[in-house]
Amino acid sequence: MPTVSVKWQKEVFPAVEIDTSQPPFVFKCQLFDLTGVPPERQKIMLKGGLLKDDTDWSTLGVKEGQKLMMMGTVDEIVKAPEKGPIFMEDLPEEEQVVALGHSAGLFNLGNTCYMNSTLQCLHSVPELKSALLNYTSSGRSNELDQYSHLLTVATRDLFSELDRNARPVAPLQFLSVLRKKYPQFAQQQNGVYMQQDAEECWTQLMYTLSQSLGSSESSEISASVKRLFGVDLVSRIHCAESGEESSETESVYALKCHISQDVNHLHEGLKHGLKSELEKVSPSLGRSAVYSKESRISDLPRQIFNCPVCSLFLEKGVQTEGKDFAENRLSTGVGRL
């Protein structure tokens, strides 16, 4: 086996053995171990031209101590990009919205910010959108009224339109059906639609969706609203006058926060909201009596929205300046209840 020297760039490898019983590709693999240049990028020049992978060594007449030269790079030469970089601020507005992951907004149709904020909150929940997409007219229960069905369909179609668009959407169809289903949102003053309460819109829409999706033949869809937004309560009902006591369980979609002189933080207001009084007929007294109802949270939903879920009830004359309601947010405050 002849021994040759190989010059590559500024390096010289003085004693490289050539096994002439093997094809030149094996020799290139030896040089790959020495230089790191892959065989497919090697160009080996010797007397008579370039060394090819299928060349017969006997035809080259390689002699002992012969000098060979190799050309090639370790790393592949980086090609210039066909297109230059495109910066975010250079994109059209629609593409910027998609790239940043922002969804389309909603036009204010005249004092409809209460409705828009509720819809944007619900639109941010993928599981709810999935349940709405699976809602069809064929799955509608006979017990579901026409406007509840139409409001659910309008919600589904509006969410789909928001996902398809980058520019703001006008929720005309949804607003029309909402006002037919719940006429209080169609109240006018001096010919102008009045501002409404976002919490009331949230409550009514959640009730409708729980009824319509809950009536679906698919168990997965029917349980979606309660699983996502329902707060499970265990309540103790006691009558001090008769000594009667009972318990009940229920699911609600909103927590009340009562603000009084004794309330300094959000979780305290929520505790007050879980206590109430009701009047009903007492079986042992045979007449109406006052019962106290005290509830405790037994299970929380997967989705918690600070604004629409929590309604603030301010007692008349209560000074709220200096009360820190930001210290304990809803997601942590309910853990103490």
N, C-alpha and C positions, 0 to 999 in steps of 0.2 A: 504494500500500500504506500503510494508516494505521499510525501509530506510537503505541503505548500504553505506560503504565507499569504494572508489576505489583508488588504488595506481597505478600511472603511472609515470615511471621513478623516479624522486626525489620528485614528487608532490603527495599529498594525498587530495582527495576530500571527506570530512567526511560525508556529508549528501546528498546522491543522492537517490531520490525516484524512486521506480520501480512500474510501473503500470502493474500489472500482468494480466490485461485484454487485454493488447496489446502484440504483438509478440516482441521477443528480439531485432528485428531490430530498434524498436522505442527507446529502451533503448540505443542502440548504437548511435542513432542520438542525444540523450541527451549528451552522452559523447563527440560526435563530437563538440557540442556547447561549451563544457568546455575545450577541449584539442586541437581541430583543426585537429584531426586524422580522416580521412574519415572512414565510417563504414566498407568498404571493406578491410581496412588495420588493423582493430582492431582484436586482439586476447585476449578475456576475459577468464581468468582462475578462476574457482571456484571449490569447492569440487565436485569431480566426473568427471572433465575434462573441455573441452572448451565449451563456450556458442555458440550455433549455432543459425542462424536466425530463424529456424523453430522449435526450442525446446519449449516444453510446460512447462511454469513456474511451474505448479503444480507438475511436476515430479522432480523438482530440490530441493524443500524444502528450499527455500531461507528464512533465518531468519532475524529478526530485528537486525541491527548493524553488519551484517556479512561483512567480508572484502573480496573484490575482487581485482584481479590484472589484469591490462590491458597492453598489449604490442602493439607497433605500432609506426610508424613515421609520422610526419606531411607531409613532402615532400617525393615524390617518390625517391627511391634510384637511383642515377644516374648510369647507366650502362656504363661500359668502351666501347669506340668505337671499332667496329670490325676491322676497319682499322685506322692506325695512320694518322696524318696530312701529307699532301703532299704539299711541298713548290713549289712556282712557278719555282724556278731555277732548281728543280729536274724533271720538266716535259720535255718531248721531245720537240724539237724546233717547230714542227708543232702545238702541243697543246698549247705552250706558245703564239704563234701568235694568235690563236683563242681566248684564254683566255683574252688577252690584247686588242682584238678587232681590230688588225691590219690586213689589207688586203695584199694580195701578191703583190710583186713588179714586174717590167718588166726588162727583160734582155736588155742591150744595144747591138743592132745588128750592130754597126758600125756607129758612129755619129748620133744616133737616139734619143739622150736625148731630143731634141726639141719635138719629137713625144710622148715620154714617159711621159714628164711632162704635156703635154696637155691631154693625156688619163687619167692620175691619177687625174687631176682636175675634169674631167667630170665623172669619175667613183665614185667620192665621193658624187654625187648627186642622192639620192634614186629615186626621181621622174623621172629623165631621164632614169635610169635603168628600171624602171617600164614601161615607154613608149616604150623602145626598146624591152622589153620582149613581149609586145603585138603587135609588128610589124611583119607581116607575108607577104609572097610573094603574097597571095591572096588579101591583102589590097593595093598592089602596084598600083599606078596610071599609066595609059598608057603614060602619059607625062613625067614620070621619066625615065632617061636614065639608061642603064644596070649597069654601074659602080657606079652610085650613090646608086642604090639598093644594089649592092654587098658590097659597103663600109659600108652601114648601117647595113647589116647583119653581116659583119665582126666585127663591133663595138659591136653589141649585143652579138655575140658569145664570143668575148674577155672578155667582162665584166662578163659574166656568168662563164668563166673559172677562172677569178681572184677571184670570190666569192667562187669557189669550192676548191681553192688551198691555201696552206700556203707558199709554196715555189715560187720563181720567175717564171714568165711565159714568154715564147718567143713569141712576137706578129708577127710571120712570115706571117700569112695569111693577117692580117690587113695591114702590111707594103707593101705587094705585091699589094694589091688592091689600097692602097693610091697612090702608084707610077704610077699605070696605070691610075687612075682617074686624078691625078695631076702630070704630068711628071717632073715638076720642082724639085720634091723631089727625083728624080732618077738621078740628075746630078752627074757626076763623074769627078774627077781630078786625073790623074795618076793612073787610075784604082781603085780609092777609092771613095766611096760615100761621097759627100761633106756635111758639117754641114749646117743645115737650120735654119730658124727663127721660133721659137715657136709661135709667134703671127700670122705668115702666116698660119701655120698648124692649129691653133685654128680657124682662120677666114674661111679657106676652109672647115674644118670639120663641123663647125657650119652652114655654108651655105648648105652643103650637108644634114645634119640632119634636118634642117628646111624645106628643099625641100621634103625629103623622108617622114618624119613624118607628115609634113604639108599636104601631099597628101593622108594620110590615111583616110579611110571612117569613122573612129571614130573621132568625134569632140574633145574628150578629148585628144587623142594622137596628133592630128594635131595642137592643141594650146599649147602643152607642151613646145616646144623649145622657142617660143616667150615669154611665161609666165615666164619661168625660167631664160632666159638669155637676152631677148630683152630690149633694152633701147629705150623708146619712145621719139622722138624729135619733137618739133614744130619749124619750121624754117621760118625766114623772109628773103625774097630775094628782093634786092633793086638795081636799076640801077641809079647811080647818074647822068649819062649823059642824060637819057630820063625821069627820075622821075618815071618810072614804079616800081610797088611794088606788091608783091604777097606773099602768105604763103603756106606752105605745111607741112605735117606730114609724118614721116617715123620711122621705127624701125631699130636699128643697134645693132650689137653684140660686138662692141669694141669702146672704147673711146680713142681718140688720145690726147697725152700730148706733146705739143710743148714747148721746152725749149729755152728761149732767155735771153738776158741781163736783162729783166724786170721780169723774173720768179724766185721766191725764194722758192715757196712752190708748192706742187702738185696741189692743187685746182686752182692755177693761171695758171699752164700749161694746165690744162683741159679746162679752160675758153678760152685760146688761141686756143685750138684744136677745139672748137665749132664755130670758125670764119674762113671763107675761101672765096676765090674768084673763080668765074667760068665765062667762056665766052660762050655766046649763042646768037642766033639771036634775035634782038629786033624788035617786030612787028611795033612799032611806028617809029623807025629809018630805018627799012628795011635793016639792016646789023648787023653784029656781034658787040656785046658790052660787056663790063665787068660788071658783077653783083657781089655784095657782099652778102654773105650768113651768117646769124647769127642765131645760133640754141640755143634752151633752152631745158633742160630735163623736160619732162612732167610726166614721170613715170619711176620708177626703177624696175629692175627684182628682183626675189626672191633670186637669186644667184649672188654674186659679187666676182670675183676673182681678186686680186690685180695685179698679174703678167700678165696673158694672156689678160685680158680685156684692160689694159692700155698700149699703145705703146708709146715709148718715141721718139720724133723727135728732135734731137739736131742740132741747127743752127751752121754752120761752124764758128769756132773761138770763140765759147762761152766757157768761163771758168766756170766749174761746181763745183769747189772746194768750200766747205763751204756752198753750197746750201742745205737747209734742206728739203729733199723730204720725210723724214720719219715722220715729225711732223703732217702732215695731210694725213691720209690714204684715200684710194679711197672711202671707205664706208662713211666717214664723209665729205670728200672734195666735193663730188658731191652734197651734201645738200646745198652748197652755190651757185650752178650754176643756 
